[in-house]
Amino acid sequence: MKLNLGNQIRLNRRRLDLTQEQLAEEFGTSPQAISRWENGTTYPDIEMLPMIASFFGTSVDALLERTEEEKQKICDELQKSFENAVRSGDTEKTVELMREMRLNLHEYHKIWFWGVYSEIWHARLFHNKKVLQEMRLLAEKIISSGPKDQQVGIIEWMADMEDDEHIEEFLDTYANRNHMDRWYLLFNRYKMREELDKIEPVRQYILWKQLSDIVSTPNDWQVYLCKDPIHFIWYCETQLNYLNAANCLKPADTHIISGGITEPDLWCTERILLGLRYTASFAKLGKTDEAYIAFEDTIRVVEQVMAIKDDEFELGCSCPALKDLTLKSEFYWSEKDEKEYKNLYMSKNDWCNCIVPLDYQKALEESWFDSIRADRRFDILFERLNNCVICRDRFTE
């Protein structure tokens, strides 16, 4: 096997049209050493093999022409040595073996790298700065060039074990890669580390996002409304009932949209959008009384929002599982047609949404509402909505 290494060095040197002197300069050695390598008299240190293979654009396996059995034996021996080093708390040996894995990653593809991280986790060696630094380097190598099926596991494990000083930087780099959501990674981190004081805000944020997704309408809701308004009525009612149940609300049928509450909650965007589409479904079927009930209750929510006097405030809700979660909310002015209109901006972490009364007013011009537009009740309710569209001349303080 070693004689073949010399032959491979000679063949690759000639392939690149290099002299022994030129190759010696690349590797920081003498032409005589290169000659001895090629003749099989001596051989380069094992630590040099990855550098030599990289320079030739090949692998250490190709240089040595190892058989699959030999590769597997090396991997098994390396993993056993690693396990012994970790379990005995030998951090220096652990770092040395991890460095070997990193430098020869493509040679050791048989090693289960997730198992490597599992060993470190159970021994809590990630608290050692040298081990943690080598973990970062190995993780970076695996994520950038290692087997695809191992990348998700590595991101999860590193999110659990990265120190507090660098966790945000790690998440900025790797969150949302392979569908690894930032908040999912944080939730698992705090759970695994038993940091219960940190897990609760993340748990509430994840639950809120999940509930928001559940009670939202599909992007192509217009198709559903036009094809089957009866089914879309059921859909809107189901979403609103779910939302009210999650918030421990039992409103009368006439207040299913607002939930019967007298002040807006953090679900006001969902309530307004579901309310308008609920109204449109009834109007599409010519059920004018039901449409006006839904329309009035939807406007009630818009009025509650626009009646708030503070420019900045927090919106919460009555859901017991979200008792500490609030949305940062503030009014802002947007420019349109030489005027500025007052709207509400809500945000939480990387999420944001707006309530724009002018948009709701424009939505009522759609043909879905034709069957109720001629009724006097429509004019009364539209005027209430119009009062929520607060505007001022441009540049007015």
Secondary structure, DSSP 8 states (H G I E B T S, - for coil): -HHHHHHHHHHHHHHTT--HHHHHHHHTS-HHHHHHHHHTSS---GGGHHHHHHHHTS-HHHHHT--HHHHHHHHHHHHHHHHHHHHTT-HHHHHHHHHHHHHTGGGGTTS-HHHHHHHHHHHTGGGSHHHHHHHHHHHHHHHHHS-HHHHHHHHHHHHHHS-TTTHHHHHHHHTTGGG--HHHHHHHHHHHTT-HHHHHHHHHHHHHHHHHHHTS--TTHHHHHHH-HHHHHHHHHHHHHHHHHHTT----GGGTTTTT-SS--TTHHHHHHHHHHHHHHHHHTT-HHHHHHHHHHHHHHHHHHHT---SEEEE--S-GGGTT--EEEEEEEEEETTEEEEEEEEEETTEEEEE-HHHHHHHTTSGGGHHHHTSHHHHHHHHHHHHH--EEETT--
